[in-house]
Amino acid sequence: MTTYTELELRIKRRLGRRGMTITSEFLDEMISAQELLEKMGALPKWMKTTTADITTVAGLTILTTLPPADFIRVYDDQALEFLTSDGKYKRAIRLDTRNQLVSKRNAFAALPNLDTVEEEIWWYLDTDAGAKQIEITPTQTRDVDFHLTYYAAETVLTGANTNQWCTFEPDLISGIAGMELATWLRDDRALKKFQSQAQTARRILVNQIESDEFGDVDLVMGGPD
C-alpha cells in the first residue's frame, strides 16, 4: 500500500534538489489532481458504494437524504432499488428528463386505482437543483425503503492523511501532480517523465474500468428468433 507521505518523498526526489524545497505546493497539486480524477468520464470500481436502506414516507416524491453528500454520480441506470410490498428488491426505472417523469405522474393521476402501479417506480436525477435530488413517480401510498449504488468521492487529502487514490492509483495521481510541479519548476525532463507516468497509469485504469463494466453486464441468453 502506497501512502501520501511515500508519494511526496518519491516526487520530491524525482524533482531533484529544487523539489526537496517544496512544501505546501505538493499537497495543493495532489488535491487538484484528485478533483480532476473524480470528474473523469470513467471512474474505478473501488469508488462504487451502496447506501443503507433509506425509508421514504408515503406521499413524498423527493427521496430524502438521497443522493448522499459524497455523491459523484450514479453507478449505472439500474442504480436505484426499492423494497416491494412482498419483501423483494426491485430496480426502479430511470428516466432521462423531468418531462418524462411529469408525463408519467400525470398518467398515474388519471388512474382510478394506484395499486395497479404501486410495484413499478420511475425516477429522475435532478442535477439542475441547488443540490442534486432524486424524484420519483408514482407517489407511494406506503413507506418504501430505497438504496442507491453510486460513485462516492474519496476523502480529501490534508497532508496528514492518505486515501484510496494514493493506495490504488499512486502513479496516476502523483503523475498528474508531478506534471504541475515540474511545470512550475520549469523542469522539462521531469515533466516528460511525469507525463509518461500519468498517461500509462491512466491507460491501465481505463482498461481495468472497461473490464469491470463488462463483467457487471447482465448477459441475457437467447432471445427472439
Secondary structure, DSSP 8 states (H G I E B T S, - for coil): ---HHHHHHHHHHHTHHHHTT--HHHHHHHHHHHHHHTTSSS--GGGEEE---EEE-TT--B-TT-S-TTEEEESSTT-EEEE-TTS-EEE-EE-SSHHHHHHHHHHHHT-S-GGGGTT--EEEEE-SSSS-EEEEES--SS-EEEEEEEEE------SS---HHHHH-HHHHHHHHHHHHHHHTT-HHHHHHHHHHHHHHHHHHHHHHHHHHHHHS--------
